[in-house]
């Protein structure tokens, strides 16, 4: 459970207890108010009952006196006395009604009996007053039964109301006591629950934060494989622990990548150092020849002896050949620099690839004879005209055939051409030899610039490691690709796949 959810549930529990306390308080207040109302009603009912009983008794005495006077003296009742008597009877009726308003539901039957008996009694009294001066009107006012019945009903109602009031007071008192206990218990429970929840929340949070602190310290000290686990939280703290773990993974990966980049940079620097050494060697070889033969010819011209023109011509040819080798090496370096800076352009024109391949094969005949190798060409007759860069096309196969001659002795070299199956307008050019071959590791880096298949290659066979790198760059620039298939001791096959027209291929794509 997340920390946020724990805090939310704890807050809800505390709020529920608080709401219960508040509700209990209002319930107790309501019970106290009801108790006060019941007490006031009981007091008012008792007072009204006493007043009503006293008025009934006074009115009864007055009726008896009037009855005696009527029989003995015959003195009439004047209008003022009649009005006063009617007012007294009306007042008694009003107090009976007030007593009914103060009665409980369970005492309504007793009140109704009181009301009926009091109405009968008061009606007889009112009729007596109104017919007092009528000599023919006869009424037995000495009969005490109606009066006693009304008084009896009044006392029964008063007793019933007192009993009910006591019962309600007891119930309300128990309710007040209960609400007070609930309020106290709820208050103490709130304090206890808050303390318990606070304790467990602090303990839980402190434990999780300690684990996070330990994890950050260990990760910060370099233990990037350390993981912050056992965080019993699926929310914020768990997310924080996961974020630290992800950070450690990313740091470890970044450090690995930096180390790998450093190793690659070191390898590249080493390769470039080797390349510079090889280039220096390759540059010195034709330069030494040029300088040596030039000095020798210069010395021959300074001698007084006759110059051997044929020997002089052969020496000049060697100087020219060394100069061309030097120029070719410099051009390769410049071309690779242009490719790396994105300044190498493709000059497309229509040309015959068969003628270019035949010219390349003719140009490497001296190398073939030097290494005692044989060369065969197949499929040239199937080649159509290509719309591409003939100079780069020629350079690709000069480099491939030169490499084949360099690493093959007393063997066979072949050049094959065929359309690519399933790819209209594409052609596959293969250069195979029976030379020393390469293993998988050497094949993986043979097309890299400044790198040769093996560190001993330069010492044993010469070269700068630029030829195959230029072949790959030229092939990709011409819209194609180059690959190699080889086994140690069983020769190698380089395959160049090129489109007849790279512009139309890109438009179709």
C-alpha atoms as one frame of an Amber mdcrd trajectory, in Angstrom:
protein
   0.000   0.000   0.000   1.321   3.417  -0.924   2.176   6.092   1.618  -0.461
   8.400   0.169  -3.136   5.716   0.566  -2.042   4.999   4.127  -2.226   8.681
   4.998  -5.610   9.008   3.278  -7.078   6.023   5.129  -5.681   7.279   8.423
  -7.170  10.714   7.826 -10.536   9.166   6.899 -10.526   7.042  10.083  -9.735
  10.080  12.233 -12.416  12.135  10.468 -14.962   9.342  11.000 -14.192   9.282
  14.734 -14.364  13.064  14.857 -17.710  13.025  13.014 -18.991  10.369  15.444
 -17.929  12.546  18.388 -19.621  15.579  16.883 -22.780  13.587  16.147 -22.815
  12.174  19.665 -22.384  15.687  21.066 -25.369  16.987  19.095 -27.367  13.925
  20.087 -26.598  14.627  23.740 -27.493  18.287  23.277 -30.788  17.299  21.679
 -31.494  14.886  24.560 -30.736  17.626  27.110 -33.040  20.010  25.266 -35.801
  17.410  25.229 -35.248  16.848  28.932 -35.615  20.555  29.609 -38.790  20.745
  27.504 -40.238  17.702  29.261 -39.386  19.205  32.635 -40.997  22.544  31.768
 -44.087  20.797  30.421 -44.355  18.724  33.597 -44.044  21.832  35.773 -46.584
  23.736  33.669 -48.967  20.782  33.655 -48.714  20.420  37.437 -49.322  24.138
  37.907 -52.277  24.118  35.514 -53.727  21.057  37.222 -53.488  22.774  40.617
 -55.012  26.020  39.303 -57.719  24.130  37.448 -58.612  22.066  40.518 -58.737
  25.245  42.620 -60.944  27.044  40.059 -63.295  24.089  39.808 -63.594  23.998
  43.589 -64.195  27.799  43.770 -66.771  27.623  41.026 -68.504  24.688  42.759
 -68.669  26.668  46.032 -70.037  29.672  44.171 -72.730  27.549  42.506 -73.770
  26.056  45.860 -73.995  29.533  47.405 -76.109  30.835  44.507 -78.354  27.795
  44.688 -78.973  28.425  48.411 -79.666  32.132  47.838 -82.108  31.334  45.029
 -84.064  28.992  47.204 -84.120  31.258  50.286 -84.222  34.845  49.039 -85.080
  34.604  45.346 -82.723  37.524  44.594 -81.966  37.648  40.835 -78.516  37.466
  39.210 -77.513  40.735  37.544 -75.765  40.939  34.165 -72.310  41.750  35.573
 -72.322  38.694  37.784 -73.469  36.599  34.833 -70.662  37.980  32.648 -68.107
  37.322  35.344 -69.372  33.756  35.758 -69.216  33.146  32.021 -65.667  34.520
  31.957 -64.642  32.182  34.781 -66.098  29.179  32.963 -64.370  30.240  29.725
 -61.073  30.553  31.609 -61.532  27.054  33.041 -62.162  25.724  29.506 -59.001
  27.460  28.275 -56.873  25.943  30.973 -58.292  22.508  30.163 -57.243  23.080
  26.530 -53.751  24.202  27.651 -53.470  21.074  29.737 -54.318  19.051  26.626
 -51.524  20.768  24.717 -49.076  19.770  27.451 -50.287  16.176  27.461 -48.295
  13.336  25.885 -49.594  11.074  23.180 -49.983   8.231  25.699 -52.157  10.477
  27.949 -54.550  11.641  25.238 -57.203   9.144  26.370 -57.084  10.464  29.936
 -57.242  14.025  28.653 -60.211  13.219  26.466 -62.066  11.767  29.461 -61.211
  14.904  31.464 -62.356  17.104  28.632 -65.675  15.290  28.285 -66.452  15.295
  32.003 -65.311  18.920  32.447 -67.377  20.033  29.441 -70.465  18.363  30.873
 -69.862  19.962  34.258 -69.122  23.400  32.833 -72.059  23.246  30.427 -74.415
  22.490  33.351 -72.923  25.348  35.361 -73.161  27.751  32.412 -76.793  26.754
  31.817 -77.538  27.301  35.507 -76.020  30.793  35.384 -77.911  31.748  32.237
 -81.261  30.394  33.569 -80.742  31.538  37.135 -83.360  34.293  36.880 -85.889
  31.925  35.261 -88.145  30.715  38.027 -89.354  27.791  35.977 -85.789  26.433
  35.465 -84.979  23.648  37.847 -81.482  22.073  38.244 -79.985  19.908  40.970
 -76.751  21.787  41.748 -76.237  19.855  44.957 -75.364  16.666  43.064 -71.588
  16.277  43.615 -71.096  13.408  41.138 -70.296  15.520  37.962 -67.907  17.671
  39.967 -66.206  14.692  41.610 -65.957  12.910  38.279 -64.250  15.938  36.653
 -61.853  16.306  39.610 -61.139  12.567  39.509 -60.332  12.735  35.770 -58.088
  15.720  36.442 -56.174  13.860  39.131 -55.829  10.742  36.930 -54.439  12.860
  34.091 -52.066  14.617  36.479 -50.833  11.301  37.900 -50.435   9.789  34.413
 -48.542  12.824  33.172 -46.279  12.746  36.222 -45.593   9.051  35.643 -44.839
   9.553  31.943 -42.659  12.562  32.690 -40.637  10.546  35.187 -40.201   7.766
  32.655 -39.154  10.155  29.893 -36.821  11.946  32.281 -35.199   8.611  33.125
 -34.837   7.701  29.451 -33.405  11.083  28.625 -31.030  10.922  31.578 -29.807
   7.535  30.396 -29.414   8.903  26.883 -27.417  11.860  28.181 -25.229   9.548
  30.226 -24.745   7.283  27.190 -23.850  10.173  24.915 -21.413  11.493  27.481
 -19.745   8.085  27.685 -19.670   7.768  23.907 -18.169  11.236  23.606 -15.469
  10.445  26.140 -14.762   7.051  24.587 -14.697   8.557  21.075 -12.372  11.312
  22.223 -10.027   8.835  23.882 -10.330   6.515  20.865  -9.426   9.369  18.531
  -6.349  10.154  20.577  -5.382   6.461  20.717  -6.025   5.861  17.013  -4.131
   8.990  16.028  -1.194   7.925  18.195  -1.207   4.374  16.789  -1.526   5.508
  13.183   1.154   8.141  13.689   3.469   5.558  15.250   3.049   3.030  12.445
   3.253   5.682   9.734   6.451   7.105  11.217   7.880   3.601  11.650   6.929
   2.547   8.134   8.145   5.789   6.542  11.350   5.794   8.566  12.128   2.197
   7.526  11.494   2.932   3.853  13.483   6.172   3.979  16.406   4.373   5.635
  16.429   1.838   2.812  16.305   4.652   0.288  19.146   6.432   2.091  21.246
   3.254   2.166  20.552   2.670  -1.520  21.471   6.193  -2.550  24.668   6.056
  -0.503  25.733   2.757  -2.033  24.771   3.834  -5.541  26.537   7.145  -4.973
  29.666   5.296  -3.843  29.789   3.441  -7.147  27.849   0.222  -6.453  25.692
   0.589  -9.532  24.586  -3.054  -9.372  22.928  -2.435  -5.983  19.133  -2.453
  -6.007  16.751  -0.812  -3.543  14.310  -3.611  -2.819  11.873  -4.568  -0.043
  10.120  -1.196  -0.178   6.635  -2.058   1.073   5.055   0.706  -0.927   3.376
   0.665  -4.311   3.114   4.444  -4.473   5.482   7.382  -4.040   8.264   5.655
  -2.079   8.128   2.607  -4.370   8.276   4.891  -7.408  11.214   6.736  -5.851
  13.054   3.450  -5.246  12.310   2.373  -8.820  13.581   5.738 -10.079  16.864
   5.229  -8.159  17.178   1.727  -9.622  16.537   3.067 -13.135  19.061   5.828
 -12.512  21.644   3.235 -11.453  20.937   1.201 -14.608  21.279   4.265 -16.799
  24.466   5.339 -15.019  25.932   1.869 -15.414  24.945   1.838 -19.052  26.331
   5.346 -19.575  29.605   4.422 -17.886  29.799   1.272 -20.000  29.139   3.304
 -23.135  31.774   5.849 -22.119  34.277   3.080 -21.487  33.325   1.426 -24.744
  33.653   4.741 -26.544  37.045   5.242 -24.914  38.116   1.771 -26.001  36.821
   2.451 -29.500  38.630   5.786 -29.514  41.781   4.099 -28.281  41.410   1.456
 -30.971  40.776   4.155 -33.561  43.809   6.079 -32.382  45.876   2.904 -32.465
  44.516   2.112 -35.932  45.317   5.622 -37.104  48.774   5.365 -35.596  49.290
   2.117 -37.453  47.819   3.732 -40.532  50.209   6.665 -40.244  53.098   4.261
 -39.855  51.911   2.286 -42.891  51.310   5.440 -44.895  54.739   6.725 -43.935
  56.211   3.446 -45.119  54.155   3.466 -48.314  55.080   7.095 -48.950  58.754
   6.535 -48.279  58.963   3.603 -50.696  58.101   5.509 -53.900  59.796   8.673
 -52.574  62.989   6.772 -51.950  62.802   5.338 -55.442  62.133   8.757 -56.957
  64.921  10.428 -54.979  67.358   7.562 -55.501  66.895   7.244 -59.247  66.852
  11.033 -59.649  70.181  11.361 -57.818  71.615   8.479 -59.817  70.544  10.047
 -63.126  71.839  13.401 -61.935  75.232  11.810 -61.193  75.292  10.086 -64.578
  74.679  13.403 -66.314  77.549  14.974 -64.355  79.971  12.239 -65.533  81.885
  12.698 -68.723  81.054   9.201 -69.847  78.457   8.548 -72.491  74.917   8.100
 -71.196  73.256   4.713 -71.706  69.948   5.913 -73.116  68.109   2.632 -72.671
  69.141   2.368 -69.022  68.380   6.047 -68.569  64.903   5.468 -70.017  64.251
   2.509 -67.718  65.293   4.560 -64.703  62.981   7.380 -65.752  60.117   4.864
 -66.111  60.744   3.712 -62.559  60.619   7.312 -61.374  57.343   7.879 -63.212
  55.894   4.612 -61.820  56.916   5.556 -58.279  55.395   9.014 -58.763  52.128
   7.504 -59.947  52.081   5.159 -56.965  52.660   8.124 -54.682  49.907  10.107
 -56.430  47.485   7.169 -56.170  48.149   6.853 -52.439  47.613  10.575 -51.906
  44.419  10.477 -53.975  43.087   7.617 -51.851  43.698   9.593 -48.675  42.062
  12.694 -50.164  39.054  10.696 -51.410  38.506   9.151 -47.974  38.745  12.596
 -46.391  36.141  13.931 -48.844  33.806  11.035 -48.100  34.089  11.533 -44.327
  33.331  15.256 -44.684  30.448  14.622 -47.115  32.104  16.453 -50.010  32.460
  13.491 -52.347  30.135  13.876 -55.342  28.740  11.290 -57.743  29.321  12.093
 -61.438  26.885   9.893 -63.288  27.205   9.186 -66.984  26.417   6.324 -69.295
  29.292   3.870 -69.744  29.988   0.271 -70.619  30.921  -1.678 -67.452  32.296
  -4.531 -69.565  34.858  -2.244 -71.207  35.847  -0.728 -67.832  36.303  -4.173
 -66.285  38.361  -5.330 -69.285  40.596  -2.251 -68.972  41.065  -2.905 -65.223
  41.967  -6.529 -65.905  44.473  -5.457 -68.538  46.049  -2.919 -66.156  46.752
  -5.504 -63.457  48.469  -7.985 -65.782  51.902  -7.073 -64.357  50.673  -7.897
 -60.854  49.247 -11.199 -62.104  52.536 -12.185 -63.695  54.490 -11.073 -60.638
  52.450 -13.387 -58.332  51.975 -16.107 -60.970  48.168 -15.880 -60.840  45.578
 -16.523 -63.548  42.509 -14.319 -64.203  39.165 -15.327 -65.737  36.133 -13.133
 -66.587  32.572 -14.472 -66.947  29.235 -12.855 -67.754  30.567  -9.640 -69.293
  28.458 -10.162 -72.398  25.233  -9.896 -70.368  26.043  -6.426 -69.073  24.026
  -3.489 -70.468  25.082   0.146 -70.307  25.124   1.632 -66.784  24.233   5.197
 -65.819  26.606   5.715 -62.887  30.069   7.033 -62.010  32.612   5.164 -64.192
  35.629   6.532 -62.308  34.492   5.172 -58.977  33.376   1.948 -60.654  36.887
   1.520 -62.057  38.506   2.362 -58.707  36.386  -0.233 -56.874  37.576  -3.096
 -59.086  41.164  -1.846 -59.280  41.266  -2.046 -55.461  39.512  -5.431 -55.321
  41.708  -7.022 -58.019  44.850  -5.481 -56.557  43.986  -6.981 -53.164  43.227
 -10.332 -54.780  46.632 -10.327 -56.510  48.420  -9.172 -53.340  47.022 -11.956
 -51.126  47.100 -14.742 -53.748  50.163 -16.486 -55.111  50.160 -19.253 -57.759
  46.367 -19.169 -57.635  43.245 -18.261 -59.539  41.349 -14.966 -59.616  37.962
 -14.613 -61.253  35.549 -11.785 -62.044  31.864 -12.700 -62.534  28.812 -10.621
 -63.430  25.117 -11.595 -63.152  21.724  -9.872 -62.683  20.335  -9.885 -59.131
  17.371 -12.226 -58.751  14.139 -10.417 -57.842  15.653  -6.939 -58.215  15.205
  -5.585 -61.709  17.911  -3.184 -62.826  20.460  -4.463 -60.306  23.696  -6.343
 -61.087  26.045  -8.392 -58.968  29.800  -8.197 -59.543  31.968 -10.794 -57.831
  35.766 -10.882 -57.408  37.046 -14.247 -56.078  40.519 -15.494 -55.291  42.191
 -18.574 -53.827  44.437 -16.620 -51.462  44.975 -16.647 -47.705  41.322 -15.914
 -46.788  39.963 -14.400 -43.542  38.170 -15.532 -40.421  34.846 -13.995 -39.207
  36.523 -11.456 -36.932  38.727 -10.218 -39.758  35.736 -10.023 -42.114  33.857
  -7.878 -39.588  36.474  -5.106 -39.713  37.973  -5.467 -43.177  35.912  -2.532
 -44.572  36.883  -0.123 -41.790  39.159   2.775 -42.652  42.793   2.588 -41.520
  42.265  -1.084 -40.527  43.674  -4.210 -42.148  42.457  -7.751 -41.569  45.459
  -8.583 -39.403  48.179  -6.536 -37.713  50.856  -8.498 -39.589  49.241  -7.850
 -42.976  51.021  -4.564 -43.525  54.389  -6.036 -42.633  53.922  -9.092 -44.872
  51.955  -7.644 -47.787  52.156  -3.857 -47.477  49.262  -1.463 -47.970  47.547
   1.235 -45.940  44.148  -0.317 -45.200  42.276   2.275 -47.309  41.432   0.235
 -50.399  38.479  -1.787 -49.091  37.181   1.160 -47.052  37.056   3.196 -50.277
  35.317   0.305 -52.037  32.575   0.298 -49.408  32.163   4.092 -49.509  32.123
   4.169 -53.325  29.588   1.316 -53.477  27.221   3.048 -51.060  27.704   6.380
 -52.839  26.734   4.696 -56.112  23.555   3.360 -54.499  24.765  -0.196 -53.873
  26.605  -2.283 -51.331  29.594  -4.581 -50.908  30.028  -7.767 -48.871  32.648
 -10.464 -48.344  32.528 -14.215 -47.890  35.701 -16.015 -46.876  37.342 -18.791
 -44.897  40.960 -18.924 -43.716  43.187 -20.631 -46.305  40.361 -20.952 -48.854
  40.373 -17.510 -50.446  37.760 -14.778 -50.423  34.868 -13.540 -52.568  33.935
  -9.858 -52.604  30.460  -9.122 -54.000  29.460  -5.673 -55.223  25.755  -5.069
 -55.924  25.009  -1.929 -57.968  21.947  -0.468 -59.690  22.067   0.291 -63.396
  20.714   3.777 -62.625  20.797   4.954 -58.934  18.533   7.921 -59.770  15.681
   5.736 -61.012  16.092   3.410 -58.017  15.761   6.300 -55.553  12.721   7.640
 -57.442  11.042   4.220 -57.314  11.753   3.983 -53.572
